[in-house]
Amino acid sequence: MTSVVLGVDLGTSAVKVSAVDRTGNIVAQQSFDYPLSYPKPGYAEQNPEDWVNGTTVAIVNLILKDGIKPSEIDGISFSGQMHGLVLLDANNQVLRPAILWNDTRTTAQVAEINDTLGQEFIDITRNRALEGFTLPKILWVKENEPEIFKQATTFVLPKDYVRYRMTGKLQMEYSDAAGTVAFDVAKKTWSKTIQEVFELPASFFPEVIESIGYAGNITESYATFSGLDTHTKVFGGAADNAAGAVGAGILEPNMVMSSIGTSGVVLKYEDNANVDYKGDLHFFNHAIPNKFYSMGVTLAAGYSLSWFKNTFARDEDFSDFVASAEQSTVGANGLIFTPYLVGERTPHPDGDVRGAFLGVDGTHQKYDFVRSVLEGIIFSFRDIFDIYDREGADFDTVVAIGGGAKSPLWLQIQADIFGKKVTTLRNEQGPGLGAAMLAATGLGWFDTVQDAAKSFISFGATYEPIADNVVKYQKVHAAYKKAYAATAEISHDLMNYRRENAE
């Protein structure tokens, strides 16, 4: 009999469920879309029942359409969108729509956290308070919807709610708990200081388990609902970035992930919690027991490139559009692009800064602009690398995933700007594969997640930095680093102008 595990990738707009065998081969895959709600400007909400229904439909389709037998499904684990607040009452019923990671209503609560705890908050959580995190959302509901909050006895994050509906057991796992910023990351426990300062009872915070930890078997009621078998074991899973790091093989201290989607992420495996990035990078518990990861975020990575193409080259083939940058030079003939189209996160936590082309003159061609966008995105990643350099981080391999891994030119640009070897994955499946690896490890198919990676992950082409290009890019990046300070005040003035005139 064939044995498979299911990796459930619970995203913001869709869920994708992958059936993976013992060798890491994806034998079937199903997905299901669900809606988002934007009830007011800056608000982003979702109905948790949509996650349950979408996941269940995907599983039913794997059984009915792809012929996966329920008896063959030995385990399930998860990758989940981070930070979303699901409030539950004493009967574990959902009290209001979930407030998502991209909801920005909590500016006042972020200020409250910073004013109240200051540096102590960073020392405990290893992160700065930001609107996207869960604790500010909890405080927002407490202050703005007190009648609802009085009924709340606990909370979970999105994937944890789906897991609860499968197993009947309410838990959170460490990598998502860290993303709430109510968690003492180094001590792996909920922070009593945060609980006491913000008057949140300890009972409000759920039990925490490992990502590979056993959460329970499929219940009889969910088996009836989904077609699954009650022998199937369910495991904790991980926050999407932690699961994505597992699926990309970022499992050793010498490795960093460069991920280009709509936003961009630079993520580094951390062997222990001794390093201190002073809140300049996010620092969370990893999906691997007693390990950690740090990360920086560029808010408009792939979005910058898609914006430029849709605005100035809508009818061009995307591959030809990107390849045209080869007609330009290293440094785009002296043209710099700052990818701050929707503000920035790392190293400039500034929601009002906006992007710019700098150095434009009459000799520049469209291909120079294309190259400057490609380079500007990677320069923003290089800014994150500079924080690692500042703290003495040592790594030699960058694993590129997402849009930046689909273009040989862009991969070489990464190697040259980073000054590091850049490698790709042969079968890039991201967080869903990472979730499957967590289930496989939890089942005992492998002793460790690293062992699972040897069977599930295969690396592809490698790009070495070209020494002459590295030197040239160091000079251009030095100019790029001055751009934020030079343009931020102008951006803020223009954003205020737009707000005034929009009113």
BAPAPA-880728 format. One line per 2 residues: number of its first residue (from 1); their letters; for each residue x, y, z of C-alpha. Coordinates in pm, whole numbers, padded with zeros to 5 digits. Last residue first. Example, Ala and Ser with C-alpha at 12.3 -4.5 7.8 and 13.67 -1.06 7.14 Angstrom:
BEGIN
2) SA) 01367:-00106:00714 ~ 01230:-00450:00780 $
END
This chain:
BEGIN
503) EA) -01051:06422:00107 ~ -00835:06278:-00170 $
501) NE) -00662:06615:-00191 ~ -00546:06605:00168 $
499) RR) -00442:06241:00142 ~ -00247:06301:-00178 $
497) YN) -00067:06600:-00027 ~ 00021:06397:00283 $
495) ML) 00166:06128:00057 ~ 00363:06395:-00131 $
493) DH) 00513:06537:00187 ~ 00602:06189:00313 $
491) SI) 00768:06101:-00017 ~ 00973:06421:-00013 $
489) EA) 01088:06344:00341 ~ 01184:05988:00242 $
487) TA) 01374:06076:-00077 ~ 01732:06156:00027 $
485) AY) 01732:05940:00339 ~ 01608:05642:00137 $
483) AK) 01839:05704:-00159 ~ 02169:05698:00031 $
481) KY) 02180:05317:00034 ~ 02142:05316:-00345 $
479) AA) 02468:05510:-00387 ~ 02661:05249:-00184 $
477) HV) 02472:04985:-00383 ~ 02615:05125:-00705 $
475) KQ) 02972:05102:-00573 ~ 02928:04750:-00435 $
473) YK) 02765:04654:-00765 ~ 03082:04739:-00957 $
471) VV) 03301:04534:-00724 ~ 03069:04232:-00744 $
469) ND) 03055:04264:-01123 ~ 03432:04227:-01150 $
467) AI) 03432:03922:-00922 ~ 03153:03735:-01100 $
465) PE) 02944:03573:-00828 ~ 02874:03200:-00872 $
463) YT) 02537:03079:-00996 ~ 02420:02727:-00913 $
461) AG) 02158:02525:-01100 ~ 01935:02279:-00917 $
459) FS) 01897:02157:-00560 ~ 01689:01851:-00475 $
457) IF) 01456:01838:-00177 ~ 01231:01556:-00049 $
455) SK) 01474:01275:00027 ~ 01761:01470:00184 $
453) AA) 01508:01720:00323 ~ 01347:01449:00533 $
451) DQ) 01680:01392:00706 ~ 01701:01763:00788 $
449) VT) 01349:01747:00930 ~ 01478:01484:01169 $
447) DF) 01444:01110:01238 ~ 01255:01043:00916 $
445) WG) 00942:00839:00841 ~ 00869:00890:01211 $
443) LG) 00517:01020:01165 ~ 00623:01364:01287 $
441) TA) 00900:01368:01028 ~ 00660:01292:00745 $
439) AL) 00412:01549:00877 ~ 00683:01816:00893 $
437) MA) 00801:01724:00542 ~ 00445:01764:00413 $
435) AG) 00430:02113:00563 ~ 00758:02202:00394 $
433) LG) 00620:02075:00064 ~ 00321:02305:00106 $
431) PG) 00546:02595:00209 ~ 00752:02598:-00111 $
429) QE) 00691:02365:-00403 ~ 01014:02420:-00598 $
427) NR) 01120:02102:-00771 ~ 01475:02145:-00899 $
425) LT) 01556:02413:-00642 ~ 01788:02705:-00719 $
423) TV) 02136:02808:-00606 ~ 02310:03140:-00542 $
421) KK) 02677:03155:-00439 ~ 02747:03480:-00258 $
419) GF) 02866:03832:-00344 ~ 02512:03943:-00271 $
417) ID) 02501:04187:-00564 ~ 02681:03948:-00801 $
415) AQ) 02494:03634:-00699 ~ 02161:03817:-00715 $
413) IQ) 02238:03963:-01058 ~ 02329:03612:-01174 $
411) LW) 01990:03484:-01058 ~ 01818:03775:-01233 $
409) LP) 01990:03689:-01560 ~ 01909:03319:-01528 $
407) SK) 01540:03411:-01478 ~ 01297:03183:-01293 $
405) AG) 01460:03196:-00949 ~ 01373:03561:-00885 $
403) GG) 01005:03486:-00936 ~ 00988:03249:-00642 $
401) IA) 01287:03077:-00487 ~ 01658:03156:-00456 $
399) VV) 01869:02954:-00211 ~ 02166:03165:-00099 $
397) TD) 02480:02984:00013 ~ 02788:03112:00199 $
395) FD) 02674:03207:00547 ~ 02833:03375:00848 $
393) AG) 02646:03634:01053 ~ 02879:03893:01205 $
391) ER) 02613:04126:01340 ~ 02683:04405:01091 $
389) DY) 02707:04151:00809 ~ 02357:04025:00888 $
387) ID) 02229:04382:00885 ~ 02407:04434:00553 $
385) FI) 02227:04129:00412 ~ 01899:04314:00470 $
383) DR) 02027:04610:00267 ~ 02132:04356:00002 $
381) FS) 01766:04252:-00021 ~ 01677:04613:-00110 $
379) FI) 01963:04603:-00361 ~ 01798:04291:-00505 $
377) IG) 01475:04480:-00573 ~ 01671:04773:-00715 $
375) EL) 01866:04544:-00948 ~ 01560:04402:-01122 $
373) VS) 01402:04748:-01134 ~ 01724:04902:-01268 $
371) RV) 01740:04631:-01533 ~ 01390:04710:-01658 $
369) FD) 01468:05083:-01658 ~ 01784:05023:-01859 $
367) YK) 01584:04807:-02102 ~ 01348:05100:-02157 $
365) QH) 01634:05315:-02279 ~ 01840:05573:-02092 $
363) TG) 02030:05833:-02295 ~ 01807:06127:-02201 $
361) DV) 01886:06111:-01832 ~ 01750:05938:-01522 $
359) GL) 01984:05926:-01223 ~ 01721:05821:-00970 $
357) FA) 01400:05628:-01034 ~ 01184:05652:-00724 $
355) GR) 00972:05454:-00483 ~ 00753:05575:-00198 $
353) VD) 00802:05626:00175 ~ 00474:05644:00367 $
351) GD) 00463:05308:00546 ~ 00815:05337:00683 $
349) PH) 00987:05050:00861 ~ 01319:05111:00678 $
347) PT) 01551:04811:00704 ~ 01330:04627:00630 $
345) RE) 00958:04715:00605 ~ 00894:04957:00319 $
343) GV) 00618:05170:00174 ~ 00379:05052:-00096 $
341) LY) 00589:05138:-00404 ~ 00918:05144:-00214 $
339) PT) 01120:04957:-00475 ~ 01403:05214:-00512 $
337) FI) 01526:05224:-00873 ~ 01875:05337:-00972 $
335) LG) 02003:05433:-01318 ~ 02378:05469:-01379 $
333) NA) 02391:05267:-01700 ~ 02175:04994:-01546 $
331) GV) 02431:04924:-01269 ~ 02578:04629:-01455 $
329) TS) 02488:04710:-01814 ~ 02179:04718:-02034 $
327) QE) 02098:04486:-02324 ~ 02069:04200:-02073 $
325) AS) 01768:04386:-01926 ~ 01572:04272:-02231 $
323) AV) 01556:03927:-02069 ~ 01292:04050:-01823 $
321) FD) 01058:04169:-02101 ~ 01129:03864:-02315 $
319) SF) 01027:03637:-02025 ~ 00714:03843:-01959 $
317) DE) 00597:03850:-02320 ~ 00522:04212:-02402 $
315) DR) 00169:04353:-02423 ~ 00170:04537:-02090 $
313) AF) 00509:04699:-02135 ~ 00493:05035:-01955 $
311) TN) 00230:05010:-01681 ~ 00181:04635:-01659 $
309) KF) 00557:04578:-01687 ~ 00647:04836:-01422 $
307) WS) 00380:04714:-01182 ~ 00482:04350:-01235 $
305) LS) 00844:04438:-01153 ~ 00757:04637:-00843 $
303) YG) 00510:04370:-00727 ~ 00787:04111:-00744 $
301) AA) 00956:04298:-00461 ~ 00712:04545:-00306 $
299) LT) 00714:04496:00073 ~ 01079:04404:00112 $
297) VG) 01098:04190:00425 ~ 01377:04083:00659 $
295) MS) 01408:03747:00825 ~ 01551:03557:01118 $
293) YF) 01505:03191:01189 ~ 01513:02978:01501 $
291) KN) 01596:02628:01623 ~ 01478:02444:01935 $
289) PI) 01266:02198:01736 ~ 01270:02264:01359 $
287) AH) 00965:02468:01258 ~ 01165:02774:01354 $
285) NF) 01107:03015:01642 ~ 01104:03375:01525 $
283) FH) 01332:03674:01477 ~ 01217:03962:01256 $
281) LD) 01506:04187:01161 ~ 01598:04532:01291 $
279) GK) 01466:04430:01635 ~ 01810:04458:01790 $
277) YD) 01951:04185:01563 ~ 02068:03990:01866 $
275) VN) 02229:03650:01811 ~ 02215:03413:02107 $
273) AN) 01882:03257:02008 ~ 02032:02940:01858 $
271) DE) 02111:02767:01528 ~ 01957:03044:01317 $
269) YK) 01839:02971:00962 ~ 01827:03290:00755 $
267) LV) 01537:03444:00563 ~ 01539:03720:00303 $
265) VG) 01182:03782:00200 ~ 01024:03969:-00089 $
263) ST) 00670:04092:-00146 ~ 00460:04000:-00446 $
261) GI) 00683:03694:-00460 ~ 01060:03697:-00452 $
259) SS) 01225:03468:-00197 ~ 01596:03479:-00115 $
257) MV) 01667:03207:00141 ~ 01987:03197:00347 $
255) MN) 02209:02898:00425 ~ 02529:02850:00628 $
253) PE) 02339:02786:00953 ~ 02167:02471:00815 $
251) LI) 01803:02387:00742 ~ 01703:02628:00467 $
249) GA) 01599:02337:00243 ~ 01343:02534:00042 $
247) GV) 01049:02338:00184 ~ 01179:02395:00537 $
245) AG) 01217:02767:00470 ~ 00865:02777:00326 $
243) AA) 00734:02605:00639 ~ 00900:02873:00853 $
241) ND) 00772:03149:00625 ~ 00420:03005:00620 $
239) AA) 00394:02959:00996 ~ 00431:02595:01088 $
237) GG) 00263:02258:01119 ~ 00138:02104:01443 $
235) FV) 00078:01746:01333 ~ -00232:01545:01244 $
233) KT) -00247:01164:01242 ~ -00470:00973:01002 $
231) HT) -00619:00659:01160 ~ -00959:00835:01172 $
229) DL) -00995:00804:00795 ~ -01064:01098:00567 $
227) GS) -01388:01138:00370 ~ -01410:01506:00462 $
225) FT) -01726:01557:00670 ~ -01754:01199:00796 $
223) AY) -01385:01199:00887 ~ -01437:01539:01050 $
221) SE) -01705:01392:01278 ~ -01502:01080:01352 $
219) TI) -01206:01289:01457 ~ -00881:01295:01260 $
217) NG) -00604:01203:01500 ~ -00432:01434:01745 $
215) AY) -00181:01718:01768 ~ 00144:01523:01733 $
213) GI) 00441:01759:01737 ~ 00642:01822:01420 $
211) SE) 00575:02195:01449 ~ 00626:02170:01823 $
209) IV) 00338:02239:02062 ~ 00193:02543:02241 $
207) EP) -00116:02536:02465 ~ -00340:02836:02410 $
205) FF) -00316:03190:02553 ~ -00632:03331:02711 $
203) SA) -00570:03124:03027 ~ -00270:03346:03104 $
201) PL) -00512:03637:03148 ~ -00458:03951:02936 $
199) EF) -00419:04271:03134 ~ -00187:04447:02888 $
197) VE) 00103:04475:03133 ~ 00030:04138:03295 $
195) QI) 00011:03929:02978 ~ 00308:04107:02824 $
193) TK) 00519:04042:03134 ~ 00402:03682:03156 $
191) SW) 00539:03622:02807 ~ 00408:03301:02650 $
189) TK) 00684:03041:02637 ~ 00969:02932:02414 $
187) KA) 01239:03087:02640 ~ 01423:03253:02348 $
185) VD) 01104:03357:02168 ~ 00917:03499:02467 $
183) FA) 00575:03517:02302 ~ 00318:03797:02279 $
181) VT) 00462:03903:01945 ~ 00193:03693:01768 $
179) GA) 00457:03576:01522 ~ 00635:03376:01793 $
177) AD) 00319:03172:01846 ~ 00320:03093:01474 $
175) SY) 00669:02938:01493 ~ 00594:02767:01824 $
173) EM) 00274:02578:01751 ~ -00079:02663:01861 $
171) QL) -00330:02428:02020 ~ -00701:02351:02045 $
169) KG) -00788:01983:02010 ~ -01103:01868:01827 $
167) TM) -00878:01701:01568 ~ -00986:01830:01226 $
165) RY) -01164:02146:01344 ~ -00869:02222:01571 $
163) RV) -00630:02184:01277 ~ -00834:02438:01079 $
161) YD) -00820:02677:01375 ~ -00447:02629:01414 $
159) KP) -00399:02706:01044 ~ -00559:03048:01090 $
157) LV) -00411:03163:01423 ~ -00562:03089:01762 $
155) FT) -00743:03278:02036 ~ -00879:03214:02383 $
153) TA) -01167:03292:02623 ~ -01338:03565:02424 $
151) QK) -01684:03665:02547 ~ -01564:03986:02709 $
149) FI) -01381:04064:02385 ~ -01705:04075:02189 $
147) EP) -01859:04325:02430 ~ -01535:04526:02437 $
145) EN) -01522:04581:02059 ~ -01293:04884:02026 $
143) EK) -01046:04851:02315 ~ -01029:04471:02352 $
141) VW) -01064:04426:01976 ~ -00771:04661:01915 $
139) LI) -00566:04498:02192 ~ -00601:04157:02028 $
137) KP) -00509:04309:01691 ~ -00197:04471:01842 $
135) LT) -00098:04126:01976 ~ -00138:03956:01638 $
133) FG) 00126:04124:01422 ~ 00054:04318:01104 $
131) EL) 00043:04661:01266 ~ 00403:04633:01384 $
129) AR) 00563:04589:01727 ~ 00938:04544:01700 $
127) NR) 01070:04192:01728 ~ 01288:03981:01957 $
125) TI) 00972:03907:02162 ~ 01120:03963:02506 $
123) DI) 01409:04203:02438 ~ 01202:04386:02176 $
121) FE) 00924:04446:02431 ~ 01177:04555:02691 $
119) QG) 01304:04819:02449 ~ 00979:05013:02469 $
117) LT) 00725:04855:02706 ~ 00440:05104:02740 $
115) DN) 00516:05354:02465 ~ 00595:05081:02212 $
113) IE) 00286:04878:02297 ~ 00060:05185:02291 $
111) AV) 00210:05300:01960 ~ 00132:04958:01810 $
109) QA) -00219:04987:01955 ~ -00274:05324:01788 $
107) TT) -00154:05190:01451 ~ -00387:04890:01474 $
105) RT) -00612:04929:01166 ~ -00345:04798:00928 $
103) DN) -00487:04460:00820 ~ -00234:04268:00608 $
101) WL) -00187:03988:00864 ~ -00561:03921:00884 $
99) IA) -00836:03999:01134 ~ -01053:03687:01156 $
97) PR) -01428:03749:01136 ~ -01595:03765:01478 $
95) LV) -01671:03541:01775 ~ -01568:03200:01639 $
93) QN) -01703:02920:01859 ~ -01462:02741:02089 $
91) NA) -01741:02677:02342 ~ -01591:02927:02588 $
89) DL) -01560:03184:02308 ~ -01301:03198:02029 $
87) LV) -01111:03486:01867 ~ -00924:03413:01542 $
85) LG) -00649:03672:01485 ~ -00436:03640:01171 $
83) HM) -00060:03669:01243 ~ 00074:03428:00980 $
81) QG) -00074:03253:00678 ~ -00041:02884:00751 $
79) SF) 00171:02588:00647 ~ 00017:02269:00771 $
77) SI) 00046:01903:00857 ~ -00138:01584:00772 $
75) GD) -00045:01220:00825 ~ -00103:00860:00718 $
73) IE) -00314:00915:00407 ~ -00315:00573:00237 $
71) SP) -00633:00452:00412 ~ -00812:00759:00277 $
69) KI) -00733:00636:-00077 ~ -00596:00900:-00315 $
67) GD) -00790:00853:-00638 ~ -00718:01191:-00790 $
65) KL) -01077:01302:-00844 ~ -01259:01152:-00544 $
63) IL) -00988:01141:-00277 ~ -00785:01446:-00381 $
61) NV) -01112:01625:-00451 ~ -01237:01555:-00097 $
59) IA) -00910:01696:00039 ~ -00945:02017:-00164 $
57) VT) -01310:02051:-00056 ~ -01207:02006:00307 $
55) TG) -00937:02271:00289 ~ -01180:02517:00130 $
53) NV) -01454:02443:00384 ~ -01223:02482:00681 $
51) WD) -01062:02799:00545 ~ -01403:02944:00455 $
49) EP) -01524:02874:00809 ~ -01252:03109:00930 $
47) NQ) -01438:03402:00765 ~ -01182:03655:00650 $
45) EA) -01084:04011:00730 ~ -00870:04294:00594 $
43) YG) -00921:04652:00720 ~ -00707:04945:00603 $
41) PK) -01002:05122:00439 ~ -01321:04963:00575 $
39) PY) -01507:04632:00527 ~ -01226:04474:00320 $
37) SL) -01331:04109:00301 ~ -01128:03829:00148 $
35) PY) -01278:03546:-00054 ~ -01186:03178:-00087 $
33) DF) -01001:02979:-00353 ~ -00957:02601:-00351 $
31) SQ) -00656:02391:-00441 ~ -00577:02029:-00526 $
29) QA) -00250:01840:-00568 ~ -00158:01482:-00649 $
27) VI) 00146:01251:-00644 ~ 00396:01507:-00519 $
25) NG) 00715:01301:-00497 ~ 00904:01345:-00172 $
23) TR) 01031:00986:-00160 ~ 00780:00877:00104 $
21) DV) 00482:01006:-00095 ~ 00337:01358:-00107 $
19) AS) -00029:01458:-00139 ~ -00045:01837:-00175 $
17) VK) -00325:02061:-00048 ~ -00347:02420:-00170 $
15) VA) -00558:02677:00015 ~ -00649:03010:-00141 $
13) ST) -00658:03387:-00093 ~ -00450:03440:00220 $
11) GL) -00275:03105:00214 ~ -00333:02775:00391 $
9) DV) -00074:02535:00248 ~ -00193:02191:00364 $
7) GL) 00075:01925:00318 ~ -00088:01583:00305 $
5) VV) 00114:01271:00378 ~ 00126:00961:00163 $
3) ST) 00160:00586:00207 ~ 00125:00348:-00088 $
1) M) 00000:00000:00000 $
END
